[in-house]
Amino acid sequence: MNMNIREILPFLIPLAIAQFALLGYALWHILTHKSYKRGNRMTWIVIVIVGMQFIGPVLYFVLGKEE
C-alpha cells in the first residue's frame, strides 16, 4: 500500500484543476450578482474561500445562488 506520488499525480492534477475552476466560477458569480437566496455577498465569499475544497463553492450553488 506504499503509493508513490507519481502514481497518483494523474488523478490529482484534473481534480485540482476542477477545484480551482469551480472556486473561480463561484467567486465570479458572487461578485457579479447582487441577490442571493440566503446570506449576503460577504458571507458567501467567506464560505467559498474557507470551504475551498469543493464544499464552499458547491454550498453556494446549492444554497445561495439566486435562480
Summary of the structure (lengths in Angstrom):
residues: 67
radius of gyration: 14.9
end to end distance: 46.0
largest distance: 49.5
contacts: 163
relative contact order: 0.16
helix: 72%
strand: 3%
